[in-house]
């Protein structure tokens, strides 16, 4: 069930179901799967004049997952960033995962909506990396948040703590998706926008925040 962060009438609710489509401009997938850009429904309407932006939504994760961050954590991060890097975001959704969703987080654009969706983390605090030994680039992304890679049976994995998972979501994952928004709205160079995953990664690496 979605937690209503803001009290508003049914008519004013900005995130009720619709049949509009959204384009994923970028997202970080679980590491054992390849990155790509796909189309999907975002099921949200453009915010109304009554809404304070961004609109926050929280769903209850399934029994094997949890959200290591809160809405207050996210608000604290956004307050530290340049206004032009966040002022056009319309929604931030902590969304329950399902078998079809293979992303840790996604940035989606469409129908007057600029949405960041973050998915929950395994309660085991272990992140499965796949059967092949993880690359240096992948391990660099998680450096400072997770253990050295370990292998159990056929899979490599890294392990977090609840606190390091929290820092990872705020300092890497959330900033990565904000980096996609900045890339889409502020970067005018088409070649740079084409390499949006690298740009979003660099934004997360270079933007310093206090949590």
N, C-alpha and C positions, 0 to 999 in steps of 0.2 A: 504494500500500500504506500502511496506517495505521501510524505509528510508535508503539510502545507506550512511553509515558513511564513508566508504573509496571509493575513485574513482578508479575503476579498469575495465579492459575490460571484456566482457562477458566470454571470455575464462578463465580469471583469477578468476572470481567470485567463492568464495568457498561455497556459500550457495544456489546455484541454485538447482532446484528440482532433486531428484533422486528416485530410488525405493528401496533404502537400508532400512534395519530395524535397530531399536535401542532398547536396553533394558533399562527400567527405573530402576536405581539402588536405587532410593529413591526420595521421594517428599513429600511435606506437602500439604495435602488436606484441603478443606474447612471443618471446625470442625464438622459439622453435618453429615459428611460421614466418613466411616471407612477407615483407611490407608491400603493399600496393594501395591504389586508390580505387574505391568502388562507389556505387550509388546505393542509397537506401532511404527508407522513409525516416523523417525525423519526428513526425507526429506532433509538431508544435505549431502554434500560431504566433504571428508577430505580436509583441507586447502592446498593450494599450497605453494610453496616456496616463492611466492610473497606476501603472506598475513602476516600482523602484527597481532599477537595473543594477546588476543582473538579477533575474528571477532564479531563486535557488530551489532545487528539488532533491529530496532524499528518499530512496527506496530501501526497504529492508533486504539485506543480502541473504542468500541462501545459507543453510546451516554450516556449510564448510568454508564460508568466506566472511570477511569483515571489512569495513572501511577504516583505515588507520588514521584518517583525518576527519575533521568536523567542518561545518560551514564557517564557524568562527575562525578556524585555521586558514581557510581559503580567503576570507575577508581580510585577514591580517596581511596575507601575501599581496593581494590586489592593492591594498592601501599603500604599499611600499613601491609600487611600480609607477612609471610615468603615466599620467592620466590618459594620454593618447594611445597607450598600449592596452588599455582595458575598457575605455569608456563606451565602445561599440558592442561589447559582449552583451547578449540579451539573456542567456540562460547558462547556468552551471548545474549539471545533473549528476548526482551520485546514484548510479543506476544499477539495479540488480543484474547480475550476469546470467547468461544462458548459453546453451551449447552452440548457438549460432554466432554469438559475439566473441570474437577472438582478439579483441583489443584490450589493452590496459586503459587507454584513453583515446578519444577522437575529437577532432574539431570539425564541425559540420556547418555548412552554409546553405540557406535556401529560404525563400518566402519571407524575407524580412527577419530571419532568425540567424544569429551567430552563436552557436551552441558549443560548449565544452562538456563532454561526457566523460566521467571517470568511473571505472568499474572496480569492484572490490578485490581484495587480496586474499590469498589462501590463509586460513587459520593456522595451518602448519608453519607458516612463514617461510616455506621453501618454494623456490621458483625453479621449475623444471626447464632446462635449457635444450634438451634433446639428446640424441644419441651421439652426435659428433662433438668433439671437444670444442668448447666455446672459443670464439675468435677474440683476439686482443681488443678489437673495436667494441665488441659487446661487453667484455669485462670492464673496459674503461668506463662505459656508461654506468655500470653498477658499482664502480670503485668507491669505497668509502661508506657504502651502505650494506654490503653483503659480504659473506665469507668468501674465501677462496673456493673455486669450483671443486666439487666432489662428485664421485661417480658411485652410483648404487645400482646394481644389476646392469641394465642397458642404458641408463640415463644419467647425464650430468645435471647437477643442480647447485644452486647457491642458496644460502640461508640468511635470513634477516632476523632482527628482533622487532618487537612492536614499535619501538622508538625509531629504529633505523628505517623501517617501512614508512613511518610517518614522515621522516625527513626526505625519503626518496620521493614520495608522492608530492610533497610541497616544493622541493628544490629541483627536482628533475621532471617528473611526469606532468604536473600542473604547468610549470614554466615551459615545457616543451609544447604543450597545446596552445598556450598564450603566444608562443613564438610563431605558431602557424597563423594565428589571427594577425599578428604584426606583419608577417610576411605577405599575407593576402591583402591587407588594407593599406599598408604604408610603403611596401617595397614596390617600386615602379619598374625595376629591371626584370624583364621577362625571363632572362636566363637564370637570374637568382631565384625567382619564384618557382621555376621548374625544379630546382634543387631544394625543394621546401623541407624535406626531411633533414638534410644537413643544416639548413638555416635554423630550423626549430631546435635541433640538438645544440647548435652553437649558442642560441639564445639562452637555453637552460644552463649551459656550462658557464656563460659569462655574466648572467644577471645574478647579483649577490643580494640575498635577503636575510633578515633575521627572523628566526622562528622560535 
